[in-house]
């Protein structure tokens, strides 16, 4: 994309990734204005044909990219790949260590032929005893303790999205932006970056690790945790709906008690401090639950919103397609799948100069840009870098 006014305009990224973590990195870079060329084998990225829960993977994480098909069994296609890398600023990959060496695309080969290149490898683990292992989002959630914190030790539960893969792609973007910034200072050499899925998840549970380090107490899982607030719970409302309410400040406590007829709590001298109220949750929560059950969620939401108290209905993902904030202008962007069908997706969670990013992106048809990219390379008259025999 040219003339986009986006910050990464003019940056070329060559991507050889699949599934979620690597493609997330490329997708974000594309939305920030980079030209992302996805190199696929003749049969295409296997993620293209996933069904079930994986049906959204390819369209969601490959929007805004160009697709080039290369067959590395052919010397001319290996040469094209190196010419493409010579024209690029960044190379994304997420293959198991040793796999790309077989194609002449290993780290040493790339550094020799393309010293300018920023190479970002999205891996299961950073360097160390486990660096040879493959990994999945669920695997690292179990390994890191995140699953035990989300569920319990006896019944660990993974987070209900590809949270680590997506966050791993974000760390890829952060590191690439840092490398691009470093090159602005006159540095001509590229950088070798390794992003670890396991270490990403470790970063997420660091707060619990440090809690243990500092106190010697084993952190409790979310279902078993000690509450830090007197009211921080899910309640049944009228009509069978439920709502989460968090009363976390002194002002919120007073206004909540006044609004919902709990004056006996506001006036109780044994409930003067937040600690007092936490210790008295056994008698506070049943009484609050009794009152909340009289209200419909819509009425509760209006009252709590007016009081500036944190709350939320208990939504499912499909409910968000009717949410007024999600449906605000720019909240959902309209994109087009490779088969020509439109779909909506949340915009990147940022505004750039007051605008949302990502409207009108297209998912590439397999190999749709192969001829055009070859012609561009010929026009640029990039020198040969030698076949990877």
N, C-alpha and C positions, 0 to 999 in steps of 0.2 A: 504494500500500500504506500503510495507516495502522496505527498501533500496533505497528510492526515492531521498534521499539527500535534501528533502524539509524541511523547518523549523519546521513544526508541526508533523513530523514523530513520531509515538509513542503515539500521543494524540487520545483518543477515544471519539467520540461525538455521543450521542444518540439523535435523532431528531424526534419530533412529531409535525410537522408543515404542513401547507398547503398554497395554493395560492402563494404569492410572497415574503413578507418580511422575514418570518422565513426561507423558503427554500433558499433565497439568502444568508443568513448568513451561512447556512450549506454548500452551494455550494462553497463559497469562502474558508471556512475552509478546505473543501476537496481538493481544488486546491492547498492549501498551505501545503498539506501533511497529514492532519488529516484523520483518519478512521471515516467516518460518516455513522452511521447505521440509516436508516430511518424506523421507526416503523409505519406500516400502518394497518388499520382495514381490515377484510377479503374482503370487497368490494373494497379496495384500496383508495388512496387519490383521492377525487372527481376531483381534478385538472387534473388527468390523462385523463379525457374524455371531457374536455372543447373543444369547437370549436370556430370558428370565430377568434376574436382578442386574445382569450385565448389559441389558439392551441399550441402556443410556450411555455406556462408557465411551464408545467411539464418538458419537455425535457431540457429547458434552465436552470431552477433553481434547477434541481435535478441530474445533471451530476456528475459522480464520487462517487455516494453513493451506499451503499448496502441496499437492501430492505428486511425487516423482517415483516411477517404478524403475529399479535397477536390479539386474540379475548378476550377482557377483561371481557366478560361474563363468561369465563372459569377461575376458580381459578388457574389452573396450568399456564395459560398464564399471569395472573397478577403476579404470582411468578416469571416467566421467566423475566418479565419486571424489577422487582426489582433486580434480579440477574444481568441483563444487566446493570442497573444503578450502581450497586456495582462495576462493572468492568470499568465504564466510568469516564472520567474527566469532561465532560460537558453534560448538558441536555438542549436541545432547545425545546421550546414550544411556541405556539401562540394562545392558547385557551382563550375564555372569562373567566374572573375571576369566580371561583366556579366550572367550568366544570371538571377540573382534580381532584378536591377533591372527586368527585363521584367515581373516579377510584382508590382512594387511592394514588393519585399522587400530592396532594396539597402541598403547601410550607412547612407547619409544619410537615407533614408526611415525606416529602423528607429530611428535615433537621434532623429529628430524626433518620431515617434509613440510610441516606447517607450524613453525615456531611461534607465529603470531596468534595461533588459535586458542581460544578459551574452551577447554574441554570439561564438560560437566557430566560426570558419571553418577547416575542414580542407582544405588546398590542396596542390598539387604543390610549390610553392616559396614561400618568404617573399618580401617585396617586393624587387624588384631586376630585373636584366636578363632573368631567366627567368620572372618571375611570370606571364607570359601562357601559359606552356606547360602542357599536361596532363602528368601523370606516373603511372607505375605502380611498384609495388615493385621489379620487375626493372630498370626504367629507372634508378631512383636508385641501385640497387646497382652498376650498371655505371658510372654517372657518378661516384660517390663513391670508387670504388676498392675497395669491399667485395667485389665479385665477383672482382677480381684477387687480393685477399688470401685469399679462401676457396678459389679455384682457383689459377691461375697467370696471369701476363700473357698467355701464349700461349693458355691455355684458361680464361678466367674462368668462375666457377661461382656462381650465385646461392645464397643460403641456402635450405634446404629447407622453408621455411614463409613465411607472409606477415609476416615478422618486423618489417619497417619499418611496415607498415600498422598492426599491432597496437600497436607501441611508439608510433607517432604518436597513436593513440587514447588511450594512457596519458598522453602529454604534454598532450593536450586535457583530460583529467581533472585533471591537476596544475594547469594554468592556471585552470581553472574553480573548483577548490577555493580557489586563492589569491584569485580575484575574490570568491567568496562570503565568504571570511574578511575581506577588505577592507571589504565592505559591513557586516559585523558591527560595525565601528568607527564606524558612523554615516554612511558614504558612501551617498548615495541614487542616484547615477548608476551605470550599468552599466559594461561594459568591452567593448572591441573586441579580440578575440584572433584571431591568425592562426597556425595550426600548419602547418609545412612538412614534407612527406614527404622531400624531398631533404635538408633541414637535419637532420632526424631521423637519416638515414643518415650524414650528415657527423659528427654527434655520436658515432656508433658507431665511426667510423674515426679519431676525434681522437687516440687513443693512438699510431697509426702516423704521423699528421701531425706530432705533437709530437716523436716519436722522430727524425724527419728534421730537424725544426727545431733540435733540440738537438745532434744528432750529425753531420748532413750525410750520413748513410748512408741509402740507400734501403731501406725496410723489406722484408723478404723475406715472400713469401706463406706461408700455413700449411704447404703441402706442402714448401716449400723452407727453412723457417725454421731458424735456429740454435737448438739446444735449450738451455734454461736448467737442465735437470736431467739427471743421468746415465741415469735410466730414466724415460721418459715416452712410452710407445709402445703400439701394439697388437700383441698376440702371438697366434699360433696355439696353441690348446689341444688336448687329446686329443678325438677324436670329431668333428673338423672345426669346432668352435666357436672363437670368438675372444674376447679380453678385453683391455681397456685397463688398464695399471698405471702409476701415477705414484709414484716413490720420490723424495721431495723434501726430506727432512731427514736430518741425520746419524744420528739414532736409527732412522729408517726404513731407512737403508742398512745399518746393522749388523744389525738384526733380520731384514731381508729376506735378507741373505747367510747368516745362521745358519739360517733356516727352510728355505731352498731349496738348501742344500748348496754354497754359493759361498764357502766359508771362505778360498779362495785370494785372493779379491778383498778380503775384510775384513782380511786380514793383509798385503796388498801395500803396502809403504812408498811406492810410486809413486802410490797411490790415496788419499792421506791427505785431500785436500780435495775439495770438490764440483767445483772447476775441474779438478783432476787427472782426475776420473772423466769429466767431460764430454769432455775431450780424448782419453780412452781409450775412447769409446763404440764405436769400430770393433772392439775386442776384447771389450768387456763385453756388448754387445747380442746377438751371435751365441751366446755362452755362455748368457746368460739365456734366450734363445729356445729353445735346446736343452733346458733344464731345464723350462720352462713347458709345452712340448709334451707332457710326460709326464703332465700333470695334467688332469683334467676341470674344466670351468669351475665347477661347483658346489663341488668340493673346494677349488679355488683361492680362490673367493670367501669360503668359511668361514675359511680360513687368513689371508687378507689382512685380512678384517674383524676377526679376533682381534688382529692386529698393528696395527690402526688405520691401515693403509696405503690410500691412495686407489685405487679400482679400479672397473671397470664392465664388465659384459658388453656386447657390441655389439648393442643392441636396434634393432628397428624399431618404428614407432608402435603397430602392432597388438599387439606383445608387452606393452606397458604395461597392457593390459586384463587381464593375468594377474599383474601385479607385486604382491607383497604390500603394499608401501608405498602404491601407488596405490589398492589395494583396502581400505586401512584405513578405518574409519568416518569419513565426511566427505571422503575423498580424491577420490571421484567423487560427483557429485550427480546426482539423477534429475530430468530435465526432460521436457517434453511438446511435441512438434512441433505445427505448425498443423493437421496431418491427424489428430491424436490419438494418434500413435504415440510411445511413450516412447523416450528416448535418454539415454545417460550422457555426462557431460562433466567434465573436471577442475574442481574448485572453484577460485575465485579463490586465487591463491598467498599467502594470508594467513589468519590466524585472528583473529577479533574476539571478545575476551573469552573465548578458549579454544574458540570454535566456528568451523566453516567456514561460508561464505556461498554461497547460490545454490541450495539445495535447493528443488525443486518449482516452478521457474520454467516459464512457458508461452510458447511462440512464438505471437504473435497471428495469428488469422485475419484476412485482409484486410478492413478496415473494420468489424471486430467492435465497436469502441467508438465509432463515429461518433455514433450517436444519443445514447448516454449522455453523451458529452462535450458535445454541443450542449445537452443538457438542463442540464448542470452550468453552462455559460456563461449560459444563460437565468436559472437560479436565482441566480447570483452577480450578475446585473444589471450586467454590465460595460458601461461606456459605449462608444458607437460611436467608432471612431478614424478613420472615413472610408474609403471604398473606394479601392483602388489601381487606378485606372482605366487 
